[in-house]
């Protein structure tokens, strides 16, 4: 039996993986102490997704794939900013 996940759960799992990835990379690879606000950037984007979910249903941007890619982009951008 295969269970289909809700869109919110899919985006939440990507967000959780990105926040954990940021924490691991900052602590173990870059050896920097990031600000709380900066290290939780993907989480804030997830909150925006939850708030705008009803309005997004009317547009073409309602797919969880787009939101997941945006969250991954914010994560990579955050890491890149701390590497330079």
N, C-alpha and C positions, 0 to 999 in steps of 0.2 A: 504494500500500500504506500503510495507516494503522496506526501502532503504538500500542497502548494502554499508557499509563504505569502503573506500579505505584502503589499508594496512597502508599507512603513517598516516592516520587519527587515526586508532586504536592505533598505537604506540605513536602518539602524545597525545592522551587522557590519556594513561597510564602514560606517562612522566609528564603531567600536574598534574595528581592526586598525583604522587610521590613527585614532587617539593612542592606542597601545603601541603602534609602530613609532609614533612620534616620541613617546616616553622612552622606549627602548633605544632608539637612535640617539636621542639627546643625552641619555645617561651613559650608555655603554660605548657609543661610537664617537660622538662629538665631545663628550665630557663637559657639557655646558648645563647650567641651571636656567631653564627657560621660564619666562613669566607664565603665571597661571592662565592669563587671558590668551596668550599666544599659543601655548601648547594645547589649548582646547578649541582652537579655531574650527576644526571640522565639526565639533559638537554644536557650535553656534550656527553653522550652516544647516545642520540637521533640524535645529529649532525653527529656522526660517522655512525649511521644507514643510514641517508640520503645520506652521501657521498659514502658509500660502497654499496648502494642498487643495483646499476647496476652490480657490480662484484658478489654480493651475489646471484643473479638470476641464476648463473651458478653452485652454490653449493647447498647443502642440508640445509644450514642455512638461507634461504631466507624467512622463515616463520615469520610473525609478532609475533607469540606466543613466539618464542625463544628470540627475541629482547625485548619483554615486560617482560619476566621472568628475563632477564639480567638486565634490568632497575630496576625492583623490588628488585633484589638481591643487586645491588649497593646502593639503597635507604636503605635497611635494614642494610647493612654493615656500611654505613655512620652513621646511628642512633646508631648502636651497638658500634662503635668506640667512640662516644661522651658519652655513658652511663658509660663507665669504666674510 
